């Protein structure tokens, strides 16, 4: 059963990777077509300013990576979809390197189903947990951009983020024995991604797609050291795909 679930999770991951590559291919094709159709160079001085501002909107798909201390235990994670919104503060180190601070909100809800037949009662109330997540994210990122080609340029981006989880329930006195799943309030993530800058007549539009991964263990153990919900879990951390649309 555990092997089957692992195969299913790998299948989901492969679908996410294929979707990632498909979307990026569409973005580059669109950008290249746009550049070839219109040879007028828009916003020629846009990237010459040292400091620049903007905002982003987007969607995300989040799940959890789970590893285990004990055999015969498994947590099935139903991925959740949500939204991203935030601001951009950038500093152009040179024409190809850009340091970025992108504070914003990220929100979605995941569903966990615990499988531990020897210890957890076979009821929905005991096995299923809804895990809402509203994070205030503070990513510090380094962006490497190619040279500009007409009205487009591609980039890769990566960095680290401090994420404050408003929905963590870390200080709640109830735990899984009373139906409450708890996570840590303060967390650290790293993210990597790809994107393209499209220079339009009045603003720069930058779609990007990124992978986001937790560095620390986010789970708060139950008060009972032998809890069948948290004792088997060695590591529990966010992983997700973010699609952002930035306007500057």
C-alpha positions in Angstrom: 0.0 0.0 0.0 2.8 2.4 0.9 4.6 1.6 -2.3 1.5 2.2 -4.4 0.9 5.5 -2.7 4.6 6.5 -3.4 4.1 5.6 -7.1 1.0 7.7 -7.3 2.8 10.7 -5.7 5.7 10.3 -8.2 3.1 10.3 -11.0 1.6 13.6 -9.6 5.1 15.1 -9.4 5.8 14.1 -13.0 2.6 15.8 -14.1 3.6 18.9 -12.2 7.0 18.9 -14.0 5.4 18.4 -17.4 2.9 21.2 -16.7 5.9 23.4 -15.6 7.7 22.8 -18.8 4.6 23.2 -21.0 3.8 26.6 -19.5 7.3 27.8 -19.8 7.4 26.7 -23.4 4.2 28.7 -24.1 5.6 31.8 -22.4 8.8 31.7 -24.5 6.9 31.1 -27.7 4.6 34.0 -27.0 7.5 36.3 -26.1 9.5 35.3 -29.2 6.5 35.9 -31.4 5.8 39.3 -29.8 9.4 40.3 -30.3 9.4 39.3 -34.0 6.1 41.0 -34.8 7.0 44.3 -33.3 10.5 45.7 -33.9 9.7 49.0 -32.0 11.7 48.9 -28.8 9.4 49.7 -25.9 10.7 51.2 -22.6 14.4 51.2 -23.7 15.5 52.8 -20.4 13.4 50.6 -18.2 16.3 48.5 -16.8 18.7 51.4 -16.4 17.2 52.6 -13.2 19.0 51.2 -10.1 15.8 50.8 -8.0 12.5 49.8 -9.4 9.1 48.8 -8.0 6.1 46.7 -9.0 3.6 44.1 -7.9 2.6 40.6 -8.7 -0.5 38.4 -8.8 -0.5 34.6 -9.2 -1.7 31.1 -8.3 -0.1 28.3 -6.5 -0.4 24.5 -6.0 1.0 23.3 -2.7 1.6 20.0 -1.1 3.8 18.5 1.6 6.9 16.4 1.5 6.6 13.7 4.3 9.3 11.3 5.5 8.7 8.7 8.2 10.4 7.4 11.4 8.2 4.2 11.6 7.1 1.8 8.9 3.4 1.1 8.0 2.5 4.7 8.4 1.5 7.0 5.6 -0.1 10.5 5.2 -1.9 11.1 1.9 -1.8 14.7 0.9 -4.5 16.2 -1.3 -2.8 19.2 -3.0 -4.4 22.6 -2.6 -4.7 25.5 -5.0 -4.5 29.1 -3.9 -3.4 32.6 -4.8 -0.3 34.8 -4.4 -0.2 38.6 -4.2 2.6 40.9 -3.3 5.0 43.8 -4.0 8.4 43.9 -5.8 11.3 46.0 -4.7 14.3 45.5 -7.1 17.9 46.7 -7.3 19.7 46.4 -10.6 23.3 45.3 -9.7 24.1 45.4 -13.4 22.3 44.8 -16.7 22.1 41.1 -16.1 21.8 40.8 -12.3 18.9 42.0 -10.2 18.4 41.7 -6.4 14.8 41.5 -5.5 12.7 41.6 -2.4 9.1 40.3 -2.9 7.0 40.5 0.2 3.5 39.1 -0.1 0.7 36.7 0.9 0.2 33.1 -0.2 -2.8 31.1 0.7 -4.4 27.7 0.1 -5.8 24.7 1.9 -4.5 21.0 1.8 -6.3 17.9 3.1 -4.4 15.2 5.0 -5.5 11.6 5.4 -3.6 9.5 8.0 -3.2 5.8 7.5 -2.1 4.0 10.6 -4.7 1.2 11.0 -3.2 -0.2 14.3 -3.5 3.0 16.3 -5.8 5.6 14.6 -9.6 4.9 14.7 -11.1 4.2 11.3 -13.2 7.4 11.2 -13.1 10.5 9.1 -12.9 12.6 12.3 -9.7 10.8 13.4 -8.0 10.3 10.0 -8.7 13.5 8.0 -7.4 17.0 8.7 -8.0 20.1 6.8 -4.8 22.3 6.8 -5.4 25.9 5.9 -2.2 27.9 5.1 -2.0 31.7 4.9 1.6 32.7 4.8 3.2 36.2 4.8 6.3 35.5 2.6 9.4 37.6 2.5 11.6 36.2 -0.3 15.1 37.7 -1.0 16.0 36.6 -4.6 18.7 37.0 -7.1 17.6 37.2 -10.8 20.0 36.5 -13.7 18.7 37.9 -17.0 19.9 37.4 -20.5 20.6 40.3 -22.8 17.6 42.0 -24.1 16.3 40.8 -27.5 13.9 43.4 -29.0 11.1 43.5 -26.4 11.9 40.4 -24.4 14.5 38.8 -22.2 14.6 35.5 -20.3 15.7 35.0 -16.7 16.3 32.5 -14.0 15.6 33.4 -10.4 16.3 31.9 -7.0 16.8 32.6 -3.3 15.4 32.1 0.2 12.4 33.3 2.1 11.1 33.7 5.6 7.4 32.6 5.8 5.1 33.5 8.7 2.2 31.1 8.9 -0.9 32.8 10.2 -2.8 29.5 10.3 -0.2 27.5 12.1 -2.1 26.8 15.4 1.3 26.3 17.0 0.2 27.8 20.4 -3.2 26.0 20.4 -3.5 23.7 23.5 -5.5 21.2 21.4 -3.6 18.7 19.2 -4.6 15.8 17.0 -6.2 13.9 19.8 -8.8 16.6 19.8 -8.9 17.0 16.0 -6.3 19.9 15.7 -3.3 19.6 13.4 -0.6 22.1 14.3 2.3 23.6 12.3 5.1 26.0 13.1 4.5 29.7 12.8 8.0 30.6 11.5 9.5 28.8 8.6 12.2 29.1 5.9 11.9 28.2 2.3 14.0 28.3 -0.8 12.7 28.8 -4.3 14.0 28.5 -7.9 12.3 29.4 -11.1 12.3 30.6 -14.7 10.5 33.4 -16.5 10.5 36.0 -19.2 10.4 39.8 -19.3 8.0 41.3 -22.0 8.4 45.0 -22.6 5.0 46.5 -23.5 4.3 50.1 -24.5 3.4 51.3 -20.9 4.8 48.6 -18.5 7.0 45.5 -18.2 5.1 42.2 -17.9 7.0 39.3 -16.4 5.4 35.9 -16.1 7.4 33.3 -14.1 7.0 29.8 -12.7 8.8 28.7 -9.5 9.3 25.7 -7.3 9.1 26.5 -3.5 10.5 24.1 -0.9 10.5 24.2 2.9 13.9 24.0 4.6 12.8 23.3 8.2 10.4 20.7 9.6 7.0 22.5 9.9 5.1 20.0 12.0 4.4 20.6 15.7 4.5 17.3 17.5 1.4 16.3 19.6 1.7 16.6 23.4 1.7 12.8 23.7 5.2 11.6 22.7 3.5 8.3 21.5 0.9 10.1 19.3 0.0 7.9 16.3 -0.4 11.1 14.2 3.0 12.7 14.7 5.3 10.1 16.2 5.8 8.3 12.9 6.7 11.5 11.0 10.3 12.4 10.7 9.9 15.4 8.4 6.9 17.4 7.2 7.5 20.4 4.9 5.8 22.5 2.2 6.6 22.1 -1.4 4.8 23.8 -4.2 4.6 25.4 -7.6 4.0 29.2 -8.0 3.0 31.0 -11.2 3.4 34.7 -10.8 2.5 37.6 -13.1 4.6 40.6 -12.3 3.9 44.2 -13.5 6.5 46.9 -13.3 
